Amino acid sequence: MPLTADEVARVRRSYDWLAGLAGGLHWVESSPRSGKAVVASWWPSPGSRTRVSELPADSVGSTLHAYGGMPYGWLPSHGMVLVDASAGQLHGVAGLPATAHSYGDLAGSGDELLCVREDDGGDELVAIEPATGTCRVLRATDGFLASPTPGRDRLAWVQWDRAVMPWDSSEIWIADRTAYGSIGRPRRVAGGPDESAVQPRWGEDGALYFLSDRSGWWNLYRWSVGGTEALAPMDVDCARAPWESTYADYVLLPENRIGMVVQRGPSHHLVLVEPDGEVVRIELPYTSIKPYLAALGSRIALIGSSPTRAQEVVLVETDGSDKIEIIRAGTDRADLAAVLSIPEVMRFSSAGIEVTGLFYPAATGGAPAPLIVRPHPGPTHQSNLRLDWEVQFFTSRGFAVVDVDYRGSTGYGRQFRKALDGHWGRFDVEDCRTVALHLIENGSARRGAVFISGASAGGYTALRAVSEDGPFALAVARSAIVDPGRWTVTAPRFQRPHAAVLAGADGRVAATEVLRPVLLIHGVEDPVAPIADVIELADALNDRQLLVRMIRLDGVGHYLSDAATLSAALEAELDAYRAVLRSAGISPAE
C-alpha cells in the first residue's frame, strides 16, 4: 500500500538535544502535527512516564549561529530555562531586557546560567542570574563561541575565527573562574588553523576531554597539566560536523569509562572505552545514533534509529548485557513494515575515489526502476542510515532511491571532508552522475527515467547536474542555493566562510545552461538561501519552457517542517516525475 504524502508529513516526530539533568532525562520533541517543539522529561522512578513541558512559548528552539545550540538548561535553585523559538529570547529569566541577540548553548553552573549570545557583530559568552536577569560578559569576539563547559573553578569553551568553519579550524580554550564572577587569563589547549577541536568535557579527575581531527579523524583526547594524550585512536570519525553547538558524541561514565559513537560512513556504532584503552562495541539494533549522548548512572541514554525503526529515546546498559530500555518510542508504522524498502550500502569508484551510496530498491519489486538520486544538504554533511519516510513515499510507488555521500561528505575523515573545497558543483555532480550510471548499467535503474532531487546545498548540486549532459531527466531543487558567490553575502554570518571555501569555477546556476526541466520549491522566509535568486532563475527557466513549476511557500523558512507544507512539496515532486515518465511512454505507478 503506497504511503500518502499526508501520512509521511504527519508521522515524522523527531527527538533532539537529549541531556541528563537533575537526575532525569530531557529532550526536545518536535511534531509536524502541532508544528511545535517542546521539552520532554523523564525520571527513573517506578511507573515513570514522559512528561511534556507546558510553556507559554509557542515552541522551544535556538537560532544561535543560524542552526542552533542547546536550547534549555537546568539550575538546581531555579529549574528549567529555555530559549523561546518564536522570540529568540530566554524564557524563565526575570528582568532580562529584550535584545537583538540569539541565545543558545545553555548550561547550568551553580546558581548561574552560562550561554552564548550572538548578534551581527559577533558572539558573547555570558553568565546570567535567572532570578534577577543580571548578565555578565565573560568573553567576547567578532568570531564565534560555543559549548561553555563549567568545571571545578574552571571554564572551557570552543572558539573559532569569523573567516572559517568550525569543522575546518576551531580551538578549545580554558580559564579559571575568579571569586568575583569573572574569568582569568584564557589559555588555548587544543585546535588551530588546520585542526578542528570540539566538544570539551571536564572529567571528575579534573582533566579536560575533547574531540580533535589532528590525526585526520575526529578522535578522543584528554588534556591535563601534564599534557595531551590520545584515547583509543582509530581511523574513524567519532564526531559529527558541528552544524549545531553542544553536540555530545561521547559521554563520561563512572569508573573512568567513556561511551562514544563511532561513524563508519553512514553507519554509527556505540562503543565503550575502558580505563585501559580497550574499545568494546555495544551491540544495538540501531544504525544511526544522534549526537546527543547522556549518562544516567552507568547507563547511556541515546536517540537511535535504523532503516526499519523510527528514532526512539533509550537507556543502554553498559554491564555487558547490551540491554536497552525504551524511554520514548518512535512513530513506527507496523502496518507498513512489510513494504518498507531496506537500503543496501554500496561503494562506487568516482574519478578513482570511493564514494558511498544508500540504495533503496522499489518496494513494489521489479527492475530496472525509475531512480531518484539524492545528494544530501550541507554539503558538509552525510546521508543517514535510518528510516526516512520521504524515501518510503517514493519507493512504495515503484521508484528506487539512492542517497549519495559525494566527496565533501562527513564520516570519512578530514581529507575526504575537505575534498569539495573549491570544487562545489563539480565533484559532487560527478559523483552523483557516476552512481546513477552505475545503477543503470547494473540493471537497477531505468535509462531515461533517472531524476535528481536535493535540498539546500543538495539543491545546488541538482541544478548543476542538469546544466550539463548526463543521465538526469529532471531536477527537483528544494530551498536551493543558486549563486555560491552571492551566498557569501546573503548567507547567515556563521555560514559565509563555508560559501567562500566551497565556491568553485562553476559558480551561479545560469538558466541558459540548464538542459532539463526543473521543479523549484522554496520558502518565502528562507533566511539561509534567500528566495530572490530562485525567483530570478524560475523566471528565466520559464522563458525557456524548462520550469515545471515554482512553488513559493508563504511563511516558510529553510526547512519544510510543518505537515501541510511537506505534504504539498511531496505531491508536487511526485507529479513532476510522473509527467516525465508519461512523456517517455513509461506507465508510472499510481
N, C-alpha and C positions, 0 to 999 in steps of 0.2 A: 504494500500500500504506500503510494508516494506521500511524503511529508508535504503539508501545505506551508506556504510562506508564513502564515499567521502562527502555525504551531511552532515553527522554528524561532520566530521572533519572541514568543512568549515562554519558551522553555529554557532560555539561556540565563539562568540565575548564576551569578558569579560571586566568589569569595576572594577577598584580598586582605592585606595588612593584618595578618594573624600575629598576635602577640600574647605573651603570658604576663599578666599584670594582676596584682592584688590577690594572688592565689587562684586565679581563674584564667580562662582563655577568652580572648576578644578578637573580633574580626569585623571587617566591613563587608556587608552583604548587599549586593545590587540586584535589583529585579526589574526586568523590562516591563513587567505588568504594571508596576507602580511608577516606574521611571525614577525611583529614588534609591539612594544608598544610605544604609543605616548601620550603626554599630550593634553587633550581636554579642552576647556574653554567655558564658557557661562556667559553672563551678563544679568541682568534682565531689559532690555530695550525693548520697543515695537518692535515686529518683530525679536527679537534676535534669532540667530541661533548658533548652536555649531560650534566653530572654532577649528580645529585640528592644533596643532603646526607643523611648518616646521623646522626641526632640521638637522644640519649636522651629528649628531649622528645617527647610524643605529637604535637604539632603546633606550628607557628610562627604567632604572631599576637598583636596588641596590642589591648587594650581601652581604651586611652587615650581619654578623652572619649567613652566608650561605643562609638564606631565605629572607633577605631584610629588609629595613627600608624605611621611607618616602623618595621617590627619587627626590623630587623637593621642591623648596621653593621660596618665593616671597619677594623682598625688594623694598620699595617704590622708592628709588633713583636709583635702578638698574634693576628691573624687575625680570624675571624668571631665576633661577639657577637650573640645572638638573644634575642627575647622568647619564653618558653615559654607557649604559649596556654593550657595547662591550669592553670598555676600563676600566670601573670601576672608572673613574675619573670624576671630576666636569666639566660640560660644562657651560660657562658663567662667569668664574672666570679668570681674566687676571693674567698671570705671576705665577700661582701656579705650582711648579715643579711636574712632574710625579713621583709618588712613588708607592710602593708595597701595599699601603693601599686600603681597600674597604671603600667606603663612604656611608652614609645613615642617616636617621633621620634629614633631613634638616628642619631648622626653621629660619625664619627671626627675627632679633632683632635689630630694628633701621636700621642703615646702615651696620650692620654686619650679616653674615650668621653663625648660630650655626649648628653644625652637629657632628656626631660620626664617627670616622675613626678607622679601625681595621687592624692589621697585625698579624703575628703568635705569637707575644709577648704579645698582649693584645689590649685594647681599649684606645682611647684618645677622650675627649670632647674638641672640638676646636672652636675658633671664627676666622672667615675669613673675610677680607675686599675684596670684589669681584673686586673692581677697581684696586687693586694693587697685590692681591694674598697673602698679609701679613697674616700669620697664627699664632695664639697664642694658646698654650695648656692650657686649664683651669683645666682639671682633667685627670689623667692617672691611669690605673690599669692593672694588669695582668689578671683580670677577664673581666667583661662586663659592658658596659654603654649603656643607651638608653634614648630616649624621652627627650632631652633637652627642657625645657619649660621656656621661659623668662616671668617674671612678673615685677611689679614695683620695680625696683632696686634689684630684686632677681632672682635667677635661681633655677629651680628644675630639677631633673633627676632621672632615675631609675638605680639601680646598683645591681649586683649580683656576687657571687664568681665564679671562674672558675670551681669549682667542683660540681656545682649544676645547675639545670634548673630554669628559671625564674618563671615557674608555681609551683615550689616546694618551692623556697626561693628567694625572691627579696626584695629590700629596696628602699624607696624614700628618697632622700636627698635634702637639700636646702642649699643655700649660698647667702650672699649678693654680689651684683656686686659693685666693687670699681670704683673710679674715674680714676684709671689707667688701666682699661680694664681687670683686673684680678677678682678673686672671693675671698671672705673672708673665714673664717673657716667653713667648711661644717658641717652640722648637720643632723642627721638621724631623720625623723619624722614618719616613718612607715616601717613595714616589719621586717623580722627576720628569724631565722633558720626554723621555722615552719609556716611561713606566706608569701604569695605572694602578694605584693603591686605593683600596676601598674597604668598607665595612669594618671599621675599628670596633673592638670589644675588649673591655677590661676583664681580666681573669681574677679569681679570688686570690691568686698569688701575687697580684699587683702588676703582672705582665700585661702587655697590650698585644692582642691578636688582630690580624688583618689579612686580607687577600691582596696579592700583587701578581702582576704578569711579567715580572722582571726576568723570568726564565723563558718567556714566550707563551706561558699558560698561566691563567689565574690560579694560583696555589696559595695554601695557608702558611702564614709565618707568625712567629712570636718575637716580640721585642721586649727587652728589659735593659737595665743599666749595663748588663754585660754584653749586649749586642743583639743582633737579629739572627734567628735560626729558622730554617725551613722545616715545616712539619709535614710529613707524608708527601714528599714531592712526587708528582706524577705528570705524565704528558696528556692531561685532560684539563678542561676548564672547570673550575669549582666556583665560578661566579657568573652571573648574568651581566650584560652591559647595563650600567646604571642609568637607565632612562628615568627611573624614579629614584628618589633618595631613600635611605634607610632600608635597603634590602637586607635580608638575613639568609644567606646561603649556607651558613653554618651556625651552630648553637653550642655554647659551653655547658657541659653537664657536670654533675657531681663526680668526685674521684678523678678529676683531671681527664675526663673523656670528652670527646667532641663529636657531635653529629654533623654531617656535611653532605651536601648534594654534589654529585659529580655528573658532568654532562659529556656524553659521547655523541656528538652530532645532535640529532633531535631527541635522543633518549636520555632520561635522567635516572640516577640511582641514588639511594641513600646509603651512606657508609658511616661506620663508627671508626674514629681514630683513637686507638687505645693509648695509654700513657707511654708505652714502649715504642710507639710509632706504627704498630701493626694496624692495617686497614682491613676492616671486616665489613663485608656487604650485608645489608639487611634486606631480605627478600620481601618485596611488597608487590601488590597487584597493580602498581602504577608505573607508567612510563613517562609521566610529566609531573613534576613537583614544583609548585610556585616558590619564588624566592622569599618565603616568609616562614622560616623555621622558628619554633619557640620551644621552651622547656617547661615541663610541669613535673618537678622532681627529677627522676631519672628517665622519664618518658619524653619522647619528642612529638610535638604537635606539628602537623603539616597539612597542606592543601594538595591533595593528589588526585590524579585522573588518568585515564587510559583511553584508547580508541573505542572501548565498549563500556566505559564507566565515566559518568559525568563527575566533575570535580566535587570533592567532599572534604570536610574537616575531620581529621582523625588524630588519635593518640597512638603512638607506636612504642611497644615495649623494647627495651634495649638489653634484656636479660638473656638473649639468645633464642627466645621463643618466636620472635618476629610477629607477635600477636598485635592486632590493631583493634581499637575501639572507635566506632564511628560516632562522632560528636554531632555532626550536621551532614545529613545525607544530601546527595546531589539530585538532579532532576532527570533521572534515568526514565526512559520510556520502555517498560518491559514488553509492551505490545509491539514494539518496533525492533526488538533485539534480533529477530530472525532476518531482517532485511538490511541490517547495518553493513556498510562496506568497510572492511578492515584493511588498513593500509599496509603495503609492503615497502620496507625501506630499501631503496635502490641506489646504486652507485653508478655514476656516469663519468666518462672522461671528456672534458671540455678543454680544448687547447692544451692538452696534456695535464690538466689539473683535475683531480677527483672532486666532483660535486655530488651532493646527496639530494634525493627526491623522495617524497612520500606519495606512493602511487595507490590511489583508491579505485578499484575496478567498479564498473557499473553494477549496482546491486541487482539489476534486472537480468544480468547474465548476457552472454554474447559478446563477441569481439570480431572485428575491431569496433570500437565505440566512439562516438563524439567525445572529444577531450577538452577539458578546461585546464590550462596551465596557470598556476597562481604564484607569482613572485610575491614574497612577503613584504609588508611595510617595513619601515626603518630608515634606510636599508640595513643599518647596523642592528640586525635582529635575527630571528631564526623561525623556522616552521615548528609547530608544536605537535608532538605525537600524542594527541588526546582527542576525545570525542568532539567533533566540530559539526554542529547541526547544520551549518550552511553547506558544508560539503555533502552531508547526507541528503539535503534537499535536492541536490543535483544528481547524486548517484542513484537515488530512489526513482529518478526519471530517465534512467538509461544513459547518463553521462559518466565518463570516467574523469577523475580529477587528479592532478599531480601538483603538490606543493614543492617548490624548488628552493633549496638552500644554495643560492648562487654565490660566487666569490664576493666576499664582503660580509658574509653571514657570521653570526657568533656561534660559539660552541666548538670551534675548530682551531683555536689558538690565535695569537696576536697576528701572525704573518697572514693567515687567511682572512682575518677580520679586516686588515688594512689593504687587502689586495684591490679593493674597489676605489681607493683614493685616487682621484684624478681620472677615473675611467667609468664613472657612473653614466649609464645609458649605453654602455658598450659591452663590458664584461658580463653584466647581469643579463642583458639581452642575448648575448652569445650563449650563455649557459642555459637560458630558458629555451632557446631555439634548438640547442643540442639535445636537450631532454625530449622535446616534442618530436624531433626527427627520429630519435632512437625508438620511441614508443610507436611511431608509425611503422618503422622498419621491422619491429618485432611482432607486429600484428595486434598490438594493444589499442592503437588509436586509428581512427579512420581519416585518411587523407582528404583534405577539403572540408573537414569538419573539426578543425582544431582552433580553439579560441584562447585568448589570454586575458586574464582579469586580475587587476591589482588595486590596492587602496593606498593612498598617501604616496610614499616613495615607490611602492609597487605599482601605483597608477602611472607614474612617470615611466617606469620600465615597460609597462604595457603599451603606452603611447609610442615610445621609441621603437618597440618591436614591430609595430605596423607602419613604421616610417621607412622600412627597408624590406627587400624581398625576404620571404620566409614562409613558414607553414601556416601562419595565423590568418584566419578568415575574418576575424572581428576582434576588437579590443574593448574591454569594459574598464573604465577608469573612475574609481570612486574616491572622492576627496583628494584628487590628484595634484601633485606638484607639476607644473607645466614649464616653468622657467627657472632652472637652478641658479642662474646669475641674479635674477631679481629676488629670488628666495633668500639670498644672503642679506637682504634688507627687510623683506616682509616677514620672514620667519620670526618666531619668538626669540628673545635675547639668548636663551640657552642654546638654540639650535643654529644660530647664524654661523658659527665656526664649522659646524657639520656641513652646511651647504657649501662653504668655501673649499673645504678639503676634498669633498666628493666631486665637485664640478669638473667635467672634462671638456673635450673639444666639441662634443655633440651639442651641448647647450640646450637652448629653448626648443620645445616641440613646435615645428612650423607646419601649419595646415597644408602648405604646398608640397610637403614631403610625405604626408600621410597617404598610404596606398590602400587601406582597408577601412570599412565602416567602423565608427566609434560610438559607443554609448557613454555619456558623461553623467555622473551623479554627484552632486555637490551641495553641501550645507551653506546657506547664505551667511551664517555667522561663524564660519570656519576661521579660527584665529591662527592656525598653523599653516594652512595653504589658502590664502585669501581667494575668494571666488572670481575676482576681476580678470585674472589671467585665463581662467577656464571659460568665462563668458566670451572673451575675445576669440579664443580658439574655437568655441562652438559656432560662433557667427561665421568664421572663415570656413569651417568644415561644412556648414550648411550651404554656403555658396557653391561648394564643390560637390554637393549631394553625397557627402560621406558622413553626415551626422545622423545617426539612428534616432537620437533623442537627447535633449539636455534637460535633466531633471533638477530643478532648483528646489531645495528643501528649506522652507522658511523656518526660522527659529532653531535650526540645527547647526551644530558646530562641526568639529573634525570627525567625530565618531557617530555612527548611526546606532545609537544605543536604545532608543525607545522602540517599542514593539511596532507601532504603526509605520514609522519611517523605514525600519529594516524590512518589514513585510513588503512595502511598496518597492524598495530597491531590488529585492529578490525577484519579484514578479516581473519587473522591467527587464532585468538581466535574462531571465528565462525566455521572455517574449523575443528578445533580440536574438538569442541563439536559435530559437525555433524558426524565426524568419529566414535566417541564413540557411538552415537545413532545408527548409521547404524550397527555397530558390535553387538549391543544388539537387533537388529531386530526392532528398532523403526524408523519410517519414519520421518526424520526431516523436518520442514517447510523450503521451499526454498525461 
